[in-house]
Amino acid sequence: KTRTSPLPTESEGQRSKSRLAMAPPATPLPFLVLLATLLAAAPLLPPAAAAEPEAFDVRRHLSTVTRYDVSRASNSVVSAPAISDECRVIHLNLVARHGTRAPTKKRIKELDRLAVRLGTLVDEAKQGPDTASLKKIPSWMKGWESRWKGRVKGGELVSEGEEELFNFANRVKERFQDLFDEEYHPDVYSIRATQVPRASASAVAFGLGLLSGKGKLGAGNNRAFSVLSESRASDICLRFFDSCKTYKDYRKRKEPDVDKQKEPILEHVTSALVSRYHLKFTTQDVSSLWFLCKQEASLLNITNQACQLFNEDEVHLLEWTDDLEGFVLKGYGESINYKMGLPLLKDVVQSMEEAIIAKEENFPDGTYEKARLRFAHAETLVPFTCLLGLFLEGSDFEKIQREEPLDLPPMPPQRRNWKGALVAPFASNNMLALYQCPGNDGKKTSQDQKNSYFVQVLHNEAPVSMPGCGNKDLCPFEEFKV
Ligand SMILES: *[C@@H]1O[C@H](CO)[C@@H](O)[C@H](O)[C@H]1NC(C)=O
């Protein structure tokens, strides 16, 4: 029997729970389904429909400032993994980035400086001889003030960010019903966050979604749960970027190079803006205006002010400069970026090994962990995503294995896989679901196990195949471990 929905747990809980009923693994049907239509009964769409270009929306091109729901809706093509009806999910690992946050203190100051600069530029234009060009100045720019003016604190999780994590938790609970039907215990459902408020608040928002209705507190029947953090300085699983000196040195050394690589784009866009608006923008102004565009579009849903200054091609180019920076300083650009994430991967594998032992030895419920849920940063999620080998181009995986350097993400209009908006938007996440399948097909499984175990990787809730595992959707645990 073949299913047509790639995410059978959505709105069909009673039928499949966290088991996925599917065709036998030997029939790899390419399912092309628009994620956005999933909730509407998830019809099977012909490839043509999925490939149809959509209207340009700047909100999809904000690199790592992109909102989670926007990113999920842009990620239109998913393949449905074939998981036997008899397999059950027994453990879940989650590594998530915090949700949408306010600009940091440093960025708030940058916007304050921008307000002063824009005032000066407008005044200059008014005093200039060319009165006709005054009409070219966008009206919002006259007397513009930053929305965050006077704020001395920043970087906190905002309510949109809370919602992202809360809603995400509700989908996780629905998708993996069998995993979360047990009574809460901090050792069964381990929730961890870094010692940074937006990350721990994200853990709390997630926990509220996961456990609402399961306790006795207030009208929402909430229950208290614990969020544990390692000390900032020694958190080698979630803040390795902060404790790895080699990385910090690399980053410091590399940042000027990245700026140099971005410069031609900024200069190109700056001269376009200068001639379009007859204002004497500097590249620093344009850099700040692009930052403002991202904040307005992401946090305030305003796209007709700063974002409107740029045309579509310019947005693509500016987005690419952000993605380039992420690639070089956090991603595949240099192996130190992701090798320092190995303790996290080890922690993931170890949690799976423990879950397998618990199953093989028939431990009673409540005595072993079912989920390890971690809330951290883009600097955590991106390296972890790289360790899983996601978002690589054609032969990149082989290059990494041979320790050869990768090419930079190609500049638009060429297409690329590495997009911050897809790799690491706010609340982006990787889930690794461990499945137990009965070993009753005559094949001997390793180490005298009665069952066989498979890992499924989901990036932003979409199942992905693993380049490190022969591009399988379901990776045998023994292979995943290597
Ligand atoms: C954002 O603005 C668009 C119009 O540009 C509107 O359709 C959409 O509903 C808004 N979204 C939110 C979350 O307010």
PDBQT file of the ligand as one rigid body, heavy atoms in Angstrom, charges set to zero:
ROOT
HETATM    1  C1  LIG A 501       2.516  40.657   6.483  1.00  0.00    +0.000 C 
HETATM    2  O1  LIG A 501       2.135  41.520   5.464  1.00  0.00    +0.000 OA
HETATM    3  C2  LIG A 501       1.453  40.929   4.373  1.00  0.00    +0.000 C 
HETATM    4  C3  LIG A 501       1.213  41.969   3.347  1.00  0.00    +0.000 C 
HETATM    5  O2  LIG A 501       2.440  42.452   2.848  1.00  0.00    +0.000 OA
HETATM    6  C4  LIG A 501       0.185  40.286   4.873  1.00  0.00    +0.000 C 
HETATM    7  O3  LIG A 501      -0.468  39.625   3.798  1.00  0.00    +0.000 OA
HETATM    8  C5  LIG A 501       0.510  39.287   5.961  1.00  0.00    +0.000 C 
HETATM    9  O4  LIG A 501      -0.681  38.773   6.510  1.00  0.00    +0.000 OA
HETATM   10  C6  LIG A 501       1.325  39.947   7.061  1.00  0.00    +0.000 C 
HETATM   11  N1  LIG A 501       1.740  38.939   7.998  1.00  0.00    +0.000 N 
HETATM   12  C7  LIG A 501       1.658  39.104   9.297  1.00  0.00    +0.000 C 
HETATM   13  C8  LIG A 501       2.147  37.983  10.121  1.00  0.00    +0.000 C 
HETATM   14  O5  LIG A 501       1.218  40.110   9.811  1.00  0.00    +0.000 OA
ENDROOT
TORSDOF 0
